[in-house]
Amino acid sequence: MKQTVKWLAAALIALGLNQAVWADDVSDFRENLQAAAQGNAAAQYNLGAMYYKGHGVRQDRALAQEWLGKAC
C-alpha cells in the first residue's frame, strides 16, 4: 500500500510539473505572436517551430510552414 501511495504521489507531481511547463510554453507563444505580427523574423521562426512541435499551441504543420516562410 505504501509503495502505491509513493508512486501515485510521484505521478501527481510529474503531472503538475508538466502543466507548469505547458503554461510557460503558452506564455512564450503569446509573446512570440505579438512580436511576429510586428515583423520580427526571430519571433516568426519561433512560432513556426512551436507550431511544428506543438509547444504552447496545437501542432499544426501547415501553420508551421507558413510562419517559417515569413521568417525568411
trRosetta pair geometry for C-beta under 8 A, 3 or more apart (Angstrom, degrees):
i j d omega theta_ij theta_ji phi_ij phi_ji
1 4 5.7 -55 -154 32 33 113
1 5 6.6 32 151 -18 66 104
2 5 5.7 -54 -151 35 35 112
2 6 6.5 38 150 -21 66 104
3 6 5.6 -52 -150 34 33 113
3 7 6.5 30 153 -16 65 105
4 7 5.8 -56 -149 38 31 109
4 8 6.2 32 153 -19 65 108
5 8 5.6 -54 -145 38 31 113
5 9 6.2 33 155 -20 65 106
6 9 5.8 -55 -148 36 29 111
6 10 6.4 29 154 -18 64 107
7 10 5.7 -53 -146 37 32 112
7 11 6.3 33 154 -20 65 106
8 11 5.7 -54 -148 35 30 112
8 12 6.4 29 154 -18 64 106
9 12 5.8 -55 -148 36 31 110
9 13 6.4 32 154 -19 65 105
10 13 5.8 -54 -149 36 31 112
10 14 6.3 32 153 -19 64 107
11 14 5.7 -55 -148 37 31 112
11 15 6.4 31 154 -18 65 105
12 15 5.7 -52 -147 36 32 111
12 16 6.4 35 153 -20 64 106
13 16 5.7 -56 -151 36 31 113
13 17 6.5 30 153 -18 65 105
14 17 5.8 -54 -148 36 31 110
14 18 6.4 35 152 -22 64 105
15 18 5.5 -53 -149 34 33 115
15 19 6.6 35 152 -20 64 102
16 19 5.7 -52 -153 32 33 111
16 20 6.7 35 149 -20 64 102
17 20 5.5 -50 -152 31 37 114
17 21 6.6 37 151 -18 66 102
18 21 5.8 -53 -152 35 34 111
18 22 6.4 38 149 -21 65 105
19 22 5.4 -51 -147 35 35 115
19 23 6.5 39 152 -23 65 101
20 23 5.7 -50 -152 31 32 113
20 24 6.8 34 150 -18 63 102
21 24 5.6 -53 -154 34 36 113
21 25 6.5 38 148 -21 66 104
22 25 5.5 -53 -151 34 34 114
22 26 6.5 36 151 -21 66 102
22 56 7.4 157 -165 -93 56 51
23 26 5.7 -50 -149 33 33 112
23 27 6.5 34 152 -18 64 105
24 27 5.7 -55 -150 37 33 112
24 28 6.3 34 152 -19 66 106
24 56 8.0 -90 101 -86 49 107
25 28 5.6 -54 -147 38 32 112
25 29 6.3 38 152 -25 65 104
25 50 7.3 154 -172 -141 97 112
25 55 4.6 -126 -148 171 129 79
25 56 3.3 -147 147 -64 86 86
25 57 7.9 -135 144 -9 105 60
26 29 5.5 -50 -149 31 31 115
26 30 6.6 32 153 -19 63 102
26 56 4.7 173 -76 -148 36 85
26 57 7.7 126 -110 -56 65 63
27 30 5.9 -53 -152 33 32 110
27 31 6.6 29 153 -16 64 106
27 56 7.6 -109 33 -129 40 125
28 31 5.8 -57 -149 38 32 110
28 32 6.2 28 156 -15 67 109
28 46 7.6 -111 159 163 103 130
28 50 7.4 -176 109 -96 106 140
28 55 7.7 -20 76 134 128 108
28 56 5.7 -122 64 -73 91 158
29 32 5.9 -61 -148 41 28 108
29 33 6.1 33 154 -26 65 107
29 47 7.3 92 -146 -115 71 76
29 50 5.6 166 -101 166 93 159
29 55 7.4 180 -64 113 107 72
29 56 3.5 178 -35 135 122 133
29 57 5.2 143 -134 -37 153 105
30 33 5.6 -52 -146 31 30 115
30 34 6.7 29 156 -18 63 102
31 34 6.1 -56 -156 33 31 109
31 35 6.6 20 153 -9 65 109
31 43 7.8 -123 124 -130 70 118
32 35 5.8 -60 -145 44 34 107
32 36 5.8 36 156 -24 70 110
32 43 4.4 174 -156 -159 71 88
32 46 4.6 -120 -132 95 143 124
32 47 5.1 177 134 -61 122 84
32 50 6.9 146 65 -5 156 145
33 36 5.7 -53 -139 37 27 112
33 37 6.4 33 157 -24 61 105
33 43 7.7 -144 -37 167 13 117
33 47 6.4 103 -83 -99 62 126
34 37 5.9 -54 -153 29 28 113
34 38 7.0 16 151 -9 60 107
34 43 7.9 -83 71 -173 53 155
35 38 5.8 -65 -158 40 36 107
35 40 4.0 -34 159 36 95 147
35 42 7.7 -34 132 75 134 84
35 43 3.5 173 96 -65 111 165
36 39 7.7 102 -175 -32 34 8
36 40 5.8 -87 -84 59 37 87
36 43 4.1 -139 -59 117 75 106
36 44 4.4 125 -134 -76 103 64
36 46 7.7 -136 -63 57 117 91
36 47 5.2 -7 -59 -16 161 141
36 67 6.8 -20 -158 -144 149 109
36 70 7.4 79 -171 105 104 138
39 44 8.0 -26 -166 -39 27 125
40 43 4.0 52 95 17 115 115
40 44 6.6 171 92 -17 59 84
41 44 5.4 -52 -146 35 35 115
41 45 6.4 38 154 -20 66 102
41 70 7.8 -158 -122 127 66 73
41 71 4.9 106 -167 -153 76 66
41 72 7.9 137 -150 -41 116 12
42 45 5.7 -52 -152 35 32 112
42 46 6.4 34 149 -20 64 105
42 71 7.6 96 -79 -143 15 111
43 46 5.4 -50 -146 36 35 115
43 47 6.4 40 153 -21 65 101
44 47 5.7 -49 -150 33 31 112
44 48 6.6 36 150 -20 62 103
44 67 5.2 -166 -175 -175 73 82
44 68 7.6 155 141 -92 88 22
44 70 4.6 -116 -167 98 141 104
44 71 3.9 -176 100 -77 108 83
45 48 5.6 -54 -154 33 33 114
45 49 6.5 30 151 -16 66 105
45 67 7.4 168 -91 140 17 95
45 68 6.4 61 -124 -118 59 63
45 71 3.9 106 -63 -139 77 159
46 49 5.7 -56 -150 38 33 110
46 50 6.2 33 153 -20 67 107
47 50 5.6 -54 -144 37 32 111
47 51 6.2 30 158 -16 66 105
47 67 4.3 -117 98 -166 105 156
48 51 6.0 -56 -147 38 28 107
48 52 6.2 30 153 -22 63 110
48 63 7.9 -159 -116 129 56 65
48 64 4.9 90 -165 -165 65 62
48 65 7.3 104 -143 -62 107 11
48 66 7.6 -165 -102 69 94 51
48 67 3.7 -161 -67 92 80 101
48 68 3.5 119 -152 -56 158 78
48 69 8.0 146 -99 5 137 53
48 70 7.9 -178 -55 43 117 89
48 71 6.2 -93 -6 -10 137 133
49 52 5.5 -55 -145 36 31 115
49 53 6.2 8 163 0 67 111
49 55 7.6 -9 124 35 80 122
49 64 7.3 95 -70 -145 14 103
49 68 7.7 101 -46 -81 60 102
50 53 6.3 -65 -139 49 26 94
50 54 7.7 -145 169 32 55 2
50 55 4.7 -98 -139 67 75 90
50 56 5.4 -32 -164 49 126 109
50 57 5.8 73 140 27 107 112
50 64 8.0 -165 68 -105 46 91
51 54 7.5 27 -169 -73 26 41
51 57 6.0 -35 -94 88 63 129
51 59 6.8 110 176 -147 50 42
51 60 5.0 -55 -169 60 104 82
51 61 7.4 160 136 -89 97 20
51 63 4.5 -125 -156 96 155 101
51 64 3.8 -161 95 -72 107 77
51 67 6.3 128 14 22 136 134
52 59 7.2 5 164 -146 16 86
52 61 6.4 61 -119 -113 65 63
52 64 3.8 107 -63 -140 77 150
52 68 7.7 43 -45 -43 126 128
53 59 7.0 -108 117 -107 18 99
54 57 6.8 -128 -150 82 44 58
54 58 6.3 -25 -134 -172 91 28
54 59 3.3 -42 -73 -61 106 92
57 60 7.4 -59 131 10 109 105
60 63 4.1 36 107 24 119 112
60 64 6.4 165 93 -21 62 85
61 64 5.2 -50 -145 34 36 120
61 65 6.4 39 156 -21 66 101
62 65 5.9 -53 -153 34 30 110
62 66 6.6 32 148 -20 62 106
63 66 5.3 -50 -146 35 38 117
63 67 6.3 31 158 -14 69 104
64 67 6.3 -60 -148 40 27 103
64 68 6.1 24 156 -15 64 112
65 68 5.8 -57 -141 41 28 110
65 69 6.2 33 157 -23 63 107
66 69 5.8 -59 -154 34 26 113
66 70 6.7 24 151 -18 62 105
67 70 5.6 -51 -149 34 36 112
67 71 6.6 42 151 -27 65 103
68 71 5.6 -50 -152 27 35 117
68 72 7.3 39 152 -26 62 98
69 72 6.1 -52 -160 21 36 111
